[in-house]
Amino acid sequence: MTFQWTLGAARGAVLAAAAAFSLGSVAQAQVKWDLPSVFPDGNFHVTNAKRFAEEVKKTGVDITIHPGGSLGFKGPDMLKTIRDGLVPIGDITFIYLGGEAPIFDLEAQPYLISTLDELQILWKHFRPVVDKIAEQWNQKILYVAPWPRQYVYTKTPMAKLEDLRGMKIRTYNKTTTDMFNRVGMSAVMLPWGEVVPALAAGTISSVTTSTSSGVDGKFWEFMKHMYPISHVWSHNATVVNLDAWKKLKPEQRAEIEAIGKRLQPEFLKVAIAEDETKAKMLVDKGVQLGPADPAIIQQMRELTKPMVLEFLNKHPVAMEVAQKFLAEVGRKL
């Protein structure tokens, strides 16, 4: 009896140890990825990334989000950062990356796109092109999420286009820099992390960005007016380094791709709600939301139309995408 009990206990101990070892192996096998974002904690793109990470964790891949540029990587450098494997996964903003891959500037051509709905139509034709470029940069896009419409923030009212003449405005890429210079402003291209210090120092007196960034930067401390001129559009994307991606099991890759596809429509709704919520916050803090005067918009459109044609003629693939898009929305350049 004693011998049988001892033998049974020994067997139980062996099985328990084997189970513990197995569980330990699974825990050790869990993949851990760091995902840097230049946007502050609470920004809707960071919230989206956390939502994505929460779902992906179920596949055995644990993604830690690092907002606010805390890992030291800047937005314009993110494409190279992920390509070179400095991080396995990251958050990129296409509008920052035209210097590395010029076709990314397509959705940022002034007044090519009028609404968020039109942006989705453009992306139906644009996504296959973007996927190929990402692959050339040793990356894979897991999901994309749009920015809301863009605004111009000013210290003084904008009753006519001439009110903007000579005003120093923060821009974020070559396209927006060229655009605002053409309408008579003095453009200063700055990454997001340098915007608030420049406002505080008086280096700039105007900013073009979204309501999300307006709240992130507490613009009510610097400016009194905001105008939704919807001049350019852009997407963010979460992308993974292909070397890191290929190390995952096939079933993990399939599950993560499915999660990205499933969440994209949700993130579109987030962008729509984000603009409404953050615009109200800015107004409640004292920033006056002025209407976008159609006469001013038309003047801006006419002044910047040549740069749109120059861009499309220079990049045939972009021209092909734009033509498909314009045909679908029933508009000409």
Secondary structure, 3 states (H helix, E strand, C coil): CHHHHHHHHHHHHHHHHHHHHHHHHHHHHCEEEEEECCCCCCCHHHHHHHHHHHHHHHHCEEEEEECCCCCCCCHHHHHHHHHCCCCCEEEEEHHHCCCCCHHHHHHHCCCCCCCHHHHHHHHHHHHHHHHHHHHHCCEEEEEEEECCCCEEEECCCCCCHHHHCCCEEEECCHHHHHHHHHCCCEEEECCHHHHHHHHHHCCCCEEEECHHHHHHCCHHHCCCEEECCCCCCCEEEEEEEHHHHHCCCHHHHHHHHHHHHHHHHHHHHHHHHHHHHHHHHHHHCCCEECCCCHHHHHHHHHHHHHHHHHHHHHCHHHHHHHHHHHHHHCCCC
